[in-house]
Amino acid sequence: MFSESQVFNSCLNRKISIDKNGEIKNCPSMQTSFGNILKTSLLSVVNDENFKKKWAIGKDKIDICKDCEFRYICTDCRAYLKDSQNIFSKPLKCNYDPYTAKWESIEKNKVTISH
């Protein structure tokens, strides 16, 4: 995982999910669907450049994470971001501040879902 995290997203790289409604997504928690399993082939989805885009969002590209000493050993949730409009935003569920080396209360974070 450490080596993979240096280049790729530690959670989404080479993964495909199907939610309870049959929607094909990078992650079941994400809103963007790439088709329904009843009508869309998995091969067509994994060959879709828009689907594979999130695979390459490694920690060195993510705001704040790129400065964190733990970036290659933690998982990265792209479904819940501090700023849902910025695909390079820090994961919402991370409560560590690498600039102060302090852990914050996770309750401070409000939930926003990435598209």
WOHU-V539902 format. One record per residue. N is the residue number from 0. D_FIRST is the distance of its C-alpha to the first C-alpha in Angstrom with 1 decimal. Layout:
# WOHU-V539902
N/D_FIRST
N/D_FIRST
This chain:
# WOHU-V539902
0/0.0
1/3.8
2/5.5
3/5.1
4/5.9
5/8.7
6/10.3
7/9.7
8/9.9
9/7.0
10/9.6
11/12.0
12/10.7
13/12.8
14/13.9
15/17.6
16/19.5
17/23.1
18/24.8
19/27.8
20/30.2
21/28.6
22/27.3
23/24.3
24/21.9
25/18.4
26/18.3
27/21.3
28/21.8
29/22.4
30/26.0
31/25.8
32/26.5
33/26.4
34/29.0
35/29.9
36/28.8
37/32.6
38/33.3
39/30.3
40/28.3
41/24.5
42/24.7
43/26.6
44/24.1
45/21.0
46/23.3
47/24.3
48/23.2
49/23.5
50/21.1
51/18.5
52/19.1
53/16.7
54/13.8
55/14.3
56/14.7
57/12.0
58/12.5
59/14.9
60/17.1
61/17.4
62/20.5
63/20.1
64/16.3
65/16.8
66/18.8
67/16.7
68/15.5
69/12.7
70/11.4
71/8.0
72/7.4
73/9.2
74/9.1
75/11.7
76/14.7
77/16.8
78/19.5
79/20.9
80/21.6
81/23.9
82/25.8
83/25.7
84/27.5
85/24.8
86/21.6
87/20.2
88/21.3
89/19.4
90/18.0
91/21.1
92/19.4
93/18.3
94/21.1
95/20.2
96/22.2
97/20.9
98/24.4
99/26.1
100/23.2
101/24.5
102/23.3
103/25.6
104/26.8
105/24.8
106/28.2
107/29.0
108/26.6
109/28.3
110/26.6
111/26.6
112/25.0
113/23.5
114/25.1
